[in-house]
């Protein structure tokens, strides 16, 4: 067996907290967004989502939308409305 962590380290780990992080891949026939190195992240007016341009990583026409709690939990449970009110 390995060495046990000190109480201080265990408390620090528990204080970090965790949550669901969902990734939604969006595939398009053609890019309609800038595909230059300074556009690796695409600004989104909806604060629930962070958009990453995968075209720069060799995935042509693909954007990944990241969402985290509380929206990720809502989405995981099969949310019904785009506005987040399930």
MMTF fields as JSON, N, C-alpha, C and O atoms, coordinates in Angstrom:
{
  "mmtfVersion": "1.0.0",
  "mmtfProducer": "UNKNOWN",
  "numBonds": 343,
  "numAtoms": 344,
  "numGroups": 86,
  "numChains": 1,
  "numModels": 1,
  "chainsPerModel": [1],
  "groupsPerChain": [86],
  "chainIdList": ["A"],
  "bondAtomList": [4, 2, 8, 6, 12, 10, 16, 14, 20, 18, 24, 22, 28, 26, 32, 30, 36, 34, 40, 38, 44, 42, 48, 46, 52, 50, 56, 54, 60, 58, 64, 62, 68, 66, 72, 70, 76, 74, 80, 78, 84, 82, 88, 86, 92, 90, 96, 94, 100, 98, 104, 102, 108, 106, 112, 110, 116, 114, 120, 118, 124, 122, 128, 126, 132, 130, 136, 134, 140, 138, 144, 142, 148, 146, 152, 150, 156, 154, 160, 158, 164, 162, 168, 166, 172, 170, 176, 174, 180, 178, 184, 182, 188, 186, 192, 190, 196, 194, 200, 198, 204, 202, 208, 206, 212, 210, 216, 214, 220, 218, 224, 222, 228, 226, 232, 230, 236, 234, 240, 238, 244, 242, 248, 246, 252, 250, 256, 254, 260, 258, 264, 262, 268, 266, 272, 270, 276, 274, 280, 278, 284, 282, 288, 286, 292, 290, 296, 294, 300, 298, 304, 302, 308, 306, 312, 310, 316, 314, 320, 318, 324, 322, 328, 326, 332, 330, 336, 334, 340, 338],
  "bondOrderList": [1, 1, 1, 1, 1, 1, 1, 1, 1, 1, 1, 1, 1, 1, 1, 1, 1, 1, 1, 1, 1, 1, 1, 1, 1, 1, 1, 1, 1, 1, 1, 1, 1, 1, 1, 1, 1, 1, 1, 1, 1, 1, 1, 1, 1, 1, 1, 1, 1, 1, 1, 1, 1, 1, 1, 1, 1, 1, 1, 1, 1, 1, 1, 1, 1, 1, 1, 1, 1, 1, 1, 1, 1, 1, 1, 1, 1, 1, 1, 1, 1, 1, 1, 1, 1],
  "groupList": [{"groupName": "UNK", "atomNameList": ["N", "CA", "C", "O"], "elementList": ["N", "C", "C", "O"], "formalChargeList": [0, 0, 0, 0], "bondAtomList": [1, 0, 2, 1, 3, 2], "bondOrderList": [1, 1, 2], "singleLetterCode": "X", "chemCompType": "L-PEPTIDE LINKING"}],
  "groupTypeList": [0, 0, 0, 0, 0, 0, 0, 0, 0, 0, 0, 0, 0, 0, 0, 0, 0, 0, 0, 0, 0, 0, 0, 0, 0, 0, 0, 0, 0, 0, 0, 0, 0, 0, 0, 0, 0, 0, 0, 0, 0, 0, 0, 0, 0, 0, 0, 0, 0, 0, 0, 0, 0, 0, 0, 0, 0, 0, 0, 0, 0, 0, 0, 0, 0, 0, 0, 0, 0, 0, 0, 0, 0, 0, 0, 0, 0, 0, 0, 0, 0, 0, 0, 0, 0, 0],
  "groupIdList": [1, 2, 3, 4, 5, 6, 7, 8, 9, 10, 11, 12, 13, 14, 15, 16, 17, 18, 19, 20, 21, 22, 23, 24, 25, 26, 27, 28, 29, 30, 31, 32, 33, 34, 35, 36, 37, 38, 39, 40, 41, 42, 43, 44, 45, 46, 47, 48, 49, 50, 51, 52, 53, 54, 55, 56, 57, 58, 59, 60, 61, 62, 63, 64, 65, 66, 67, 68, 69, 70, 71, 72, 73, 74, 75, 76, 77, 78, 79, 80, 81, 82, 83, 84, 85, 86],
  "secStructList": [7, 7, 7, 7, 7, 7, 2, 2, 2, 2, 2, 2, 2, 2, 2, 2, 7, 7, 7, 7, 3, 3, 3, 3, 3, 3, 3, 7, 1, 1, 7, 7, 1, 7, 7, 1, 4, 4, 4, 1, 3, 3, 7, 7, 1, 1, 6, 6, 7, 3, 3, 3, 3, 4, 4, 4, 4, 6, 7, 6, 6, 3, 3, 3, 3, 3, 3, 3, 6, 6, 2, 2, 2, 2, 2, 2, 6, 6, 7, 7, 7, 6, 6, 1, 7, 7],
  "xCoordList": [0.825, 0.0, 0.86, 2.037, 0.261, 0.951, 0.763, -0.004, 1.462, 1.364, 0.007, -0.52, -0.551, -1.81, -1.568, -0.492, -2.573, -2.475, -2.733, -3.477, -2.116, -2.354, -3.782, -4.407, -4.293, -5.634, -5.761, -6.798, -4.718, -4.729, -4.922, -5.691, -4.232, -4.369, -5.746, -6.33, -6.261, -7.59, -8.633, -9.528, -8.529, -9.462, -9.366, -10.383, -8.156, -7.963, -8.623, -9.243, -8.499, -9.122, -10.639, -11.295, -11.194, -12.652, -13.152, -14.29, -12.328, -12.73, -12.785, -13.458, -12.09, -12.064, -13.454, -13.867, -14.16, -15.485, -15.398, -14.368, -16.478, -16.533, -17.934, -18.88, -18.041, -19.34, -19.281, -18.231, -20.398, -20.502, -20.023, -20.374, -19.236, -18.807, -19.25, -18.745, -20.177, -20.642, -19.957, -19.688, -19.684, -19.128, -20.086, -20.456, -20.472, -21.402, -20.669, -20.26, -20.502, -19.825, -20.839, -21.876, -20.521, -21.374, -20.612, -19.531, -21.168, -20.49, -21.268, -22.483, -20.545, -21.151, -20.499, -19.334, -21.26, -20.725, -19.637, -18.716, -19.758, -18.718, -18.589, -19.535, -17.392, -17.135, -17.857, -17.869, -18.45, -19.023, -18.412, -18.933, -17.295, -16.597, -15.13, -14.65, -14.416, -12.996, -12.182, -12.394, -11.265, -10.42, -8.954, -8.147, -8.633, -7.246, -6.817, -7.667, -5.516, -5.049, -5.594, -5.733, -5.899, -6.431, -7.937, -8.558, -8.522, -9.95, -10.146, -11.075, -9.271, -9.421, -10.648, -11.305, -10.951, -12.19, -13.126, -12.707, -14.381, -15.377, -16.256, -16.829, -16.361, -17.193, -18.653, -19.147, -19.318, -20.722, -21.49, -21.034, -22.641, -23.432, -24.176, -24.72, -24.208, -24.87, -23.812, -22.942, -23.873, -22.827, -22.804, -21.873, -23.797, -23.818, -22.823, -22.476, -22.36, -21.532, -20.209, -20.123, -19.175, -17.861, -17.578, -17.663, -17.251, -17.101, -15.638, -14.904, -15.223, -13.857, -13.871, -14.606, -13.063, -12.955, -12.003, -10.788, -12.532, -11.691, -11.09, -10.241, -11.514, -10.933, -9.42, -8.658, -9.001, -7.576, -6.805, -5.574, -7.532, -6.899, -7.09, -6.902, -7.466, -7.608, -8.997, -9.181, -9.971, -11.345, -12.169, -12.83, -12.131, -12.786, -14.286, -14.974, -14.783, -16.21, -16.769, -17.975, -15.898, -16.37, -16.097, -15.007, -17.136, -17.043, -17.472, -18.408, -16.797, -17.249, -17.76, -17.086, -18.961, -19.565, -19.401, -19.848, -18.764, -18.593, -19.64, -19.923, -20.205, -21.129, -20.89, -20.615, -20.999, -20.737, -21.92, -22.862, -21.877, -23.014, -23.411, -22.553, -24.687, -25.79, -26.335, -27.134, -25.931, -26.497, -26.137, -26.945, -24.956, -24.57, -25.468, -25.835, -25.826, -26.725, -28.096, -28.695, -28.581, -29.88, -29.862, -30.8, -28.798, -28.67, -28.585, -29.198, -27.837, -27.685, -29.02, -29.248, -29.895, -31.206, -32.224, -33.409, -31.781, -32.678, -33.51, -34.694, -32.9, -33.596, -34.433, -34.057, -35.556, -36.492, -36.451, -36.749, -36.088, -36.118, -34.71, -33.856, -34.472, -33.158, -32.807, -31.631, -33.817, -33.556, -33.167, -32.95, -33.073, -32.61, -33.681, -33.38, -34.907, -35.972, -36.671, -37.635, -36.165, -36.661, -38.0, -38.547],
  "yCoordList": [-1.192, 0.0, 1.242, 1.209, 2.316, 3.593, 4.376, 3.986, 5.464, 6.329, 7.027, 7.389, 7.211, 7.92, 9.422, 9.91, 10.138, 11.591, 12.179, 11.618, 13.297, 13.991, 14.519, 14.693, 14.772, 15.331, 16.648, 16.93, 17.439, 18.738, 18.546, 19.276, 17.572, 17.32, 16.755, 17.117, 15.872, 15.31, 16.428, 16.473, 17.323, 18.459, 19.347, 19.824, 19.573, 20.404, 19.762, 20.458, 18.46, 17.75, 17.861, 18.104, 17.688, 17.787, 19.202, 19.388, 20.192, 21.591, 21.983, 22.95, 21.246, 21.575, 21.451, 22.308, 20.419, 20.21, 19.698, 19.823, 19.133, 18.613, 18.806, 19.064, 18.677, 18.781, 18.162, 17.703, 18.158, 17.6, 18.626, 19.802, 18.196, 19.044, 18.323, 17.243, 18.9, 18.294, 18.948, 20.149, 18.125, 18.602, 18.192, 17.025, 19.157, 18.911, 19.228, 20.368, 18.229, 18.442, 18.891, 18.257, 19.99, 20.549, 20.454, 21.028, 19.736, 19.532, 20.25, 20.099, 21.035, 21.818, 21.452, 21.056, 21.587, 21.28, 22.269, 21.928, 23.503, 24.5, 25.446, 25.665, 25.998, 26.963, 28.267, 28.72, 28.863, 30.2, 31.119, 32.199, 30.674, 31.426, 31.554, 30.763, 32.533, 32.694, 31.487, 30.98, 31.039, 29.898, 30.288, 29.71, 31.278, 31.697, 31.392, 31.275, 31.26, 30.892, 31.777, 31.311, 33.031, 33.886, 33.7, 34.422, 32.734, 32.411, 30.964, 30.289, 30.492, 29.126, 29.02, 27.98, 30.095, 30.169, 31.132, 32.19, 30.769, 31.601, 32.22, 31.508, 33.536, 34.212, 33.83, 33.735, 33.617, 33.223, 34.182, 34.504, 34.636, 35.557, 34.841, 35.492, 33.527, 32.743, 32.281, 31.483, 32.769, 32.434, 30.964, 30.54, 30.181, 28.761, 27.954, 26.834, 28.511, 27.745, 28.432, 29.657, 27.604, 28.059, 27.272, 26.044, 27.964, 27.321, 27.245, 28.229, 26.078, 25.848, 25.445, 24.54, 26.113, 25.874, 24.702, 24.866, 23.532, 22.357, 22.336, 21.495, 23.237, 23.344, 23.543, 23.031, 24.29, 24.557, 23.33, 23.321, 22.291, 21.038, 19.934, 18.754, 20.329, 19.366, 18.774, 17.87, 19.253, 18.76, 19.805, 20.637, 19.765, 20.75, 20.824, 19.804, 22.034, 22.251, 21.816, 21.604, 21.677, 21.194, 22.237, 22.799, 22.466, 23.308, 22.438, 21.647, 22.578, 21.875, 22.929, 23.918, 22.688, 23.568, 22.896, 21.767, 23.59, 23.095, 23.764, 24.952, 23.008, 23.568, 22.878, 21.68, 23.656, 23.13, 23.447, 24.12, 22.965, 23.171, 24.639, 25.519, 24.909, 23.953, 23.49, 22.554, 24.111, 23.779, 22.378, 21.72, 21.902, 20.556, 19.514, 18.529, 19.722, 18.781, 18.784, 17.73, 19.973, 20.114, 19.382, 18.657, 19.574, 18.948, 17.426, 16.701, 16.946, 15.516, 14.86, 13.699, 15.597, 15.056, 15.176, 14.916, 15.567, 15.64, 16.902, 16.854, 18.047, 19.326, 19.512, 19.048, 20.184, 20.292, 21.625, 21.695, 22.684, 24.011, 24.556, 24.399, 25.191, 25.772, 26.834, 27.041, 27.509, 28.59, 28.083, 28.89, 26.781, 26.21, 26.002, 25.528, 26.331, 26.096, 24.788, 24.759, 23.683, 22.346, 22.105, 21.017],
  "zCoordList": [0.0, 0.0, 0.0, 0.36, -0.403, -0.448, 0.836, 1.717, 0.922, 2.097, 2.105, 1.053, 3.295, 3.44, 3.358, 3.704, 2.901, 2.843, 4.222, 5.027, 4.472, 5.739, 5.764, 4.717, 6.96, 7.101, 6.347, 5.748, 6.378, 5.68, 4.178, 3.553, 3.598, 2.158, 1.815, 0.794, 2.66, 2.427, 2.476, 1.631, 3.448, 3.544, 2.312, 1.81, 1.826, 0.628, -0.589, -1.393, -0.731, -1.855, -1.777, -2.79, -0.599, -0.436, -0.681, -1.112, -0.417, -0.606, -2.08, -2.437, -2.932, -4.358, -4.968, -5.749, -4.628, -5.199, -6.632, -7.295, -7.08, -8.446, -8.988, -8.245, -10.274, -10.911, -12.292, -12.742, -12.941, -14.287, -15.305, -15.213, -16.26, -17.371, -18.635, -18.942, -19.361, -20.607, -21.789, -21.797, -22.786, -24.046, -25.15, -25.274, -25.936, -27.032, -28.323, -28.544, -29.177, -30.457, -31.494, -31.693, -32.147, -33.197, -34.509, -34.647, -35.468, -36.753, -37.853, -37.973, -38.651, -39.728, -41.058, -41.101, -42.141, -43.472, -43.875, -44.616, -43.374, -43.674, -42.491, -41.734, -42.358, -41.285, -41.587, -42.732, -40.582, -40.727, -39.672, -39.397, -39.085, -38.048, -38.461, -39.273, -37.919, -38.253, -37.782, -36.68, -38.61, -38.241, -38.266, -38.994, -37.457, -37.305, -35.876, -34.994, -35.631, -34.281, -33.152, -32.021, -33.441, -32.381, -32.188, -31.409, -32.897, -32.735, -32.277, -32.721, -31.389, -30.897, -29.997, -29.952, -29.283, -28.507, -29.204, -29.674, -29.268, -29.932, -28.852, -28.026, -28.861, -27.871, -28.069, -29.192, -26.959, -26.979, -26.08, -24.983, -26.533, -25.724, -24.603, -23.712, -24.634, -23.603, -22.593, -22.941, -21.348, -20.375, -19.964, -19.279, -20.362, -20.019, -20.839, -20.464, -21.955, -22.873, -23.169, -23.246, -23.332, -23.8, -25.083, -25.093, -26.131, -27.444, -27.849, -27.752, -28.299, -28.738, -30.212, -30.607, -31.01, -32.445, -32.684, -32.57, -33.011, -33.245, -34.644, -34.94, -35.492, -36.833, -36.734, -37.555, -35.72, -35.532, -35.067, -35.088, -34.646, -34.214, -35.249, -34.953, -36.466, -37.552, -37.716, -38.531, -36.971, -37.085, -37.828, -37.205, -39.138, -39.987, -39.721, -39.706, -39.512, -39.336, -37.995, -37.869, -36.97, -35.668, -34.585, -34.48, -33.788, -32.6, -31.428, -31.55, -30.299, -29.096, -28.113, -27.826, -27.61, -26.612, -25.255, -25.056, -24.331, -22.96, -22.084, -22.24, -21.175, -20.192, -18.855, -18.798, -17.783, -16.446, -15.535, -15.953, -14.292, -13.389, -13.272, -13.35, -13.088, -12.96, -14.304, -14.342, -15.404, -16.719, -17.164, -17.82, -16.828, -17.243, -16.599, -17.241, -15.331, -14.659, -15.326, -15.542, -15.648, -16.315, -17.656, -17.986, -18.419, -19.725, -19.593, -20.377, -18.616, -18.39, -18.053, -18.392, -17.39, -17.011, -18.138, -17.927, -19.332, -20.486, -20.525, -20.86, -20.184, -20.182, -21.437, -22.514, -21.301, -22.405, -23.118, -24.311, -22.415, -23.016, -23.204, -22.332, -24.33, -24.602, -23.567, -23.266, -23.019, -22.075, -20.693, -19.789, -20.504, -19.254, -18.22, -17.125, -18.515, -17.564, -17.891, -18.656, -17.291, -17.595, -17.069, -17.25]
}
